[in-house]
Structures are given as structure tokens and as C-alpha cells.
């Protein structure tokens, strides 16, 4: 780690000490700027550390959320312009960028790895909606908050799962294929699951939701695929710019949603965080061990666990906006998103230090019974 990053981390420590001093003195109105500054400095400092680098973006999200919680009015409206109107265009740009990184060859994995793809899709679109519905019911969330928890569970996986799969030494080809196929299926599967599980909490317009997802996801991805087909290699600046644009777009989306739902978040924030941790953890656990019981290779088990546990929070936020409920239904995606990055990075790093080929295979049930 070079001196710049070390100084940045020391500056973050000083900011943290300032937060404690101001808090103890009761100067709470001055705490906000130092919390935001502390997270920003940590995010920058983590970039210089090999292990912590993967958490840099997540810490940046915490800075964004802090800014939204302390200064919500700034992120709700600027003059006569409502900031939430930026969400869908930003999502479309992100999805276009996703399309530019894909090709029709990514869908060939359905033919090459049919069992892995089928198991992954079944796990993703069964485990997470059921877990989401169960948690929403057990926690007794208000109807629109409960619908948001189910929405995040009914959404496809996002690009972050591909990055985590690579870090986990898992099956990257399977991950890319699952992300692509689950995303293309989303206009049908997500409205169906929402109508089935969330319909008792809030009214669900199946056709309106299908069109919203098509507009936000399918059309931009198709445009990106066309761009990649005819201009691949001719715009290297786009390959470098899109990851930065995507990260910035996600940060802005989460900030806007957090600001819009600040009051609701203050009322039920801890419960929603607890639900996010349980929902995400069960996704990894059930996705992984379900695949182990089906005798899939270790690398595929890791891949599907990450695909199941990590949903596309940005898409869920866009759907919430299209439903006109970004301040309530959109809260769960805003809370679940940062946590998924933290847990996914941690799990991927832990797996990455363990050779998947060295993991013991699950013995057939017959063999286990014969041993007993």
C-alpha cells in the first residue's frame, strides 16, 4: 500500500474520532458531514489494499446512504425537478452496459450446461421469493414494505454475482449464462411471482410490471448486444467507462431511494436490515447445499449459491418506481443491495482461498446408508 492510501486511512480514523467527540458533546448537527467524510475516505483508502479493495464500492454506498439520511431534501427534489425521475434512465444505461459485455455466445451455456442452468434458475426463482414472503410475514412489515422484500426476492441476479463468482474460483461461464437467462426471463417470472406472493399485500398489475421490466431491462440489453455485435473492439473507451458509470448509477439510485424513504427507514430500519441478512444468508445456504445434494460439481455449487443469494437490486428499485411506491416498496432493494455486496465479497474471498477441486463430494445416499 502506497503512502497516499495510508494517509487516507489515517484521515478516516481522525474523522471517526471527530464523530465520537461530537457525539459525546451532543453536537449531533455536526456529526453528519464527518460520517460522510469518514466513509468516503475509507472507500478511497480501501482501494490501496489487496484484500479490502473489493469492499471499496460498498463503503462508498454507505457514504451515499449517510448523505441521504442526513440531507434527504437535497436528494428528493432540486427546484421543480424530482430526483426519482433519474432512476429509470440510469438503470437503462446500466443495462445497456451489461448488454455491451455480452454476446449470443453467453446463451450457449444453456446447451453446454443444461443441468447447472436449470437447477440455478429453479433455485433462484423458488427459494428467494418463498424466503422473502416468509420473512415479510414473520416480521409483520407494513404491506408496501413487505411487498418490497418479496420484490427483491423475485428479481433476477445482477452483474455483481459474476464478479463474486470469479473471485470465488467458481464457474464463471455458468454465472454469466444464469445472469443472462434469468434477466431475460424476468419480464415473465417477476410479475408472476409478485402476483402470487405479494398480491395479498399490494395490488399487482401483471401487464404493467411486465412492460416496465421490458422497458428497463430487455430493450437496453438488446441494444447493448447489437452494439457489441457491430462495434466490438471499436470503442475501448466504453469498456473502461461502463463499470464506472454503472457503479455511479447504482450509488445515485440507492441515495435517491434512501432519501425518499428516510422516515420509513428510521421507523423499521433495524428490522429491514435483519431481514436482509437472513434473506441473503438463506439464499447462499440453500442454493449451495441444494446443489450439493443434487451432486453438482463444487464450482457449480458455489456459482449457483452466489446467483441465488445476490439479486438485481437496481431492477427492483426501478420496478418500485414504476409502481409509484419508490419510498416504500423501493426501501428493501435499497437496504438489501449494500448488504449483498458485503456478504458476497466476504463469501467469495473465503471461497477463493479454498481450491474447489479439493472439496469433498457429497456421497450418494445409498452409500451413506450402507456405511451406517
N, C-alpha and C positions, 0 to 999 in steps of 0.2 A: 504494500500500500504506500503510495507516494505521499509527500508532505501535505499536499492540498487536501486530500481526503481525510488525513489525520486531523488537520486543523478544523475541518468542517465538523467532524465528530466531537472535537473538544468544544466547539461553539455550540453544538446541540446540547452538550452536557451543561454548559453555562446557562443556556436558555431554560433547561429543565430546573436548574437550581433557582433561577429567577421566578419560575412558575410556583415552586414551593414557597418561596419567601412571600410573594404577593398573595398567595392563597392564605398563608398563616396570618398575614397582616389584614386580611379582609378586603383587599383591593381587587375584587373579582372582575371589575370592569377592565382591568389591565391585563388579566390573565390570557384572554383570547389571542391577542397578537403574538404572545410568546409561545403559546401552544402551537399555533400555525407555523411559526418560525422554527420551532423545535422539530416538527415533523418534516418540514422542507429540508432542513439541514441534515437530518438523519437519512432522508431519501437520497440526498446527494452524496453523503459520506458512505452509504452502503454500496454505492456504485464502484468504490475502490476496493472492496473486499470480495474475495472469490466466493465465499460461502453466502454472504449476506446480499450479494448483488441481485439475486432472484427476488428479494423482498423489497427492493427499492420502489417499484411501482406501487405495491400495496401500501407502503408508508406514505407515498405521495397521495394516495386515495384518502388516507386518514387526515392529511393536511386539508384536502378538499372538503371532507365531511366536517372538519372542525370549523373551517371558514363558513360553511353553510349554516352550522348550528349557532355560531356567534353573530353572524351578519346575514340573516336569511333574506331580508328585504332586498339586498343588493342582487341576489341570485334569483329572485322571483320575478322582478319587473324592472326594466330600465326605461324610464319615461312611459310611453304608451305601449312599449314592446314587451310581451310576455316571454320570458326566457324559455319556458317549456316548449315553445314552438321550434326550438333548436334541436329537440331530441330526435325526432324522426329523420330530418336531413342528416344529422350526424350518424345515425345508425345506418342510413343508406350508404353513406360514404364508407363506413367501416365494412359493410357487407360487400361493397364494390371491391374494396381492397382484398377481402377474403377471396373473391372470385378471381382476382388477378393472380393469386398464388396457386390457383387450382387449374386442373385440366381434365379433359374427359377420361384420361388415364386413371385419375383418382377413383373413379367409379368402377374401374375394372376389378377392384378389390372384392366387389360383391361376387364376382365369378371365381376369383382366385381363393378367397377366404370365406366361403358361404356360411360355414358354421359359426365362425367368430362374429361375422356381421349380424347374422340372425340372432344369436344369443345376446349380443350387445344391444341391439335395438329393442328386443323383448325386455331385457333388464331395465334399460333406460326409460321406456315408456310404460313400465308397470310398477317397478319399485318406487321411483321417486314421486309419482302422483299419489300413490297409496300412502306413502310415508307422509307426504305433505298434508293430505286430507286428515290423517290420523292425528298429526301434531296440531293442526289448526283446530280440530275438535277438542282435543285434550287440554290445550292451553286456553280454550274459551275466548279466542280472539274475536273482536268485533267483526261482523260479516265481511266488510271490504278488506280488512287486514288478512282475514282467513283466506279469502279468495286470492290474495297476493301470494301467500305461502303455497297454495295449490298451483298457482300460475308458474312460479319458478320451478316447481317440480314437474310441470307438464311441458317445459321448454326443452329444446334440443341442446346438445353440448355446444360449446364455443371453441374458438381457436386456442384459448388458454390450455385446454386439455391436450392439444397437440404438443405444445411446448413442454408440459409436465411429463407427457409420455416419453419424449426424447430424453429428458433428464433422468427418468426412472429406468432407462435402458429397456424399455418395453417395445411393443410392436408399433412403430410409428406409421407404417403403411396402413395397418388396421385402424389406427386412431384417425388418420386423415379421411379414410373411407367412411368410418362411422359418423364423423362430424359432417361430412358432405351429405350422406344419405339421410341422417336424422334431420338435418336442416331442410332438405328438400321435402321431407315428409311432414314437416311442421305445420304447413297450412291446413293439413287434414287432421293430424294427430292432436295437436294442441287444442284446437276448438272442441274436438270430440271429448277429450279428457276434461276440459274445463266445464263443458256442458254436463258431463257425468258426475264430476266430483264437486265443482264449485257452484253448480246451478242452484243448489239449495241455499247458498249464501247470498248470491247476487244474480240478477238476470244476465244470461249469456246469449248474445246474438251470434249464432254459429257462422252465418254467412258474412257478417260484417267483420268478425275476427279473422276468418279465412282470407278475406280481401286485404285486411290490414297486414297480415303476415306476408302475403304475396307481395304487397307493395314495399314492405320494409326489407324483406329478405330475398325472395326469389328473383324479382326483376333486377335489383342491383347485382346479385351474384351472376345472373345470366349475362349482364352487361360486362362484368369483370371477366367471365370466361371468354366472351367474344374478343375483348381487348387482349387477353393473354394469347388467344389463338392467332391473331393477326399482328400483334405488336410485341410478342415475346422477345426480350433481349434488346428491343429498340428504345426502351425507356428505363434504363437502370436507375435513374433518379426516383422513379416511382416505387421500386422495390425497397429503396432505403427510406423513402418518406412515409410510406403507408403504415409501418409499425408505429412510428412516432405519432402520426395522425390518429391512428386507432386508439393508442393509449391516452392521448389528449382528449379525444372524443368521449371515451368511457369516463374519464375523470370529470369532464364537464357535465355529462348526463347524470352521474351519481350526485354531483354537487347540486344541480337544479332540483332533483327529486328530493334530496335530503332537506333542502331549504323549503320546498313546498309542503313537506310533511313534518316539519320540525315539531309542531305541537303534539301530533300523534306519536312521534318518536320519543319525545320526552315522557309521555304517559306510559308507553308499553315497550320502551327500548330494550330493557334487560331481558324481558320475556322473548322478544323477537330475536335477540342475539342468541339466547339459549336454544330457541327453535332452529336457528341457522346451524348451530354447532351439531345438534342432534341429527338434523336432516342430512347434512353433508356427511357426517361420520357414518350414518347408516348406509348412505349411498356407496361409500367406499367399501364398507364391510360386507354388505350383502352382494354387491357387484363382484367383489373379489372371490368370496367363498362360494357363491353360486356357480361361478365359472370353474373353480377348483373341483367342485362336486361333479361337474359335467366333464371333467377330465381334459379341460383345455390346457395348452402349454402355459407355463408360468408367465411368459412375456405377454400372452394374450389376456391372462387374468389381471395383470397389472393395468393393461391398457383399458380394459372394459371397466375396471373399478374407477379409474380416473374419468372415463367418459360418462359413467353413471353419476358419479358424485359431483361433477362440475357442469352446471348448466349455463346457458347463454343469458346472463342477467340483463344485458343490454336489450335483447329482443323482448324479454318480459317487461322491461320498462317501457318500451315503445308500444307494446300492446296495452299496457295500463293507461298510457296517454291517449291512445285511440279510443279507449273505453270512457275517457273523460274522468278517470279516477287516479291520476298520477300521484296525488298527495296521500292516497290510502292504499290502493292495490299496488301502487308502484313502490311502496316502502320496503316490502320484503325483498324484491330484487336489489334495492339499494343497500340493504344490510347484508344479504346473503353473498353478494358479489365480492366484497373485500375479504370476507372470511374464507370463501372458496379459494382465493389466491393464496392466503396464508397457509391453509391446510394442504392445498395441492402442492405448493412449493416444498413444504416440510416432508410430506409423504414421498414426493418424487426424489428429493435429496436422500432420504433414508433408503429408499429402494435402489437408488443409483449407486450406493456404496456396497450393494449386495448383488453378486452375479446371479442373474436369473437362471442360468444353467445349473447352478449349484443347489437350487431349491428342490427339496424332495417332492416327488409327485404324490398325488393322492392315490392310495391303493384302491382297487375295486372293492366293492362291499363284500363280495364273495370271499376274497382273500382275507379280509379283515375278520370275517366270521370264522373262517377255518382256523385262523391263529388262535382265536378265543376258544 
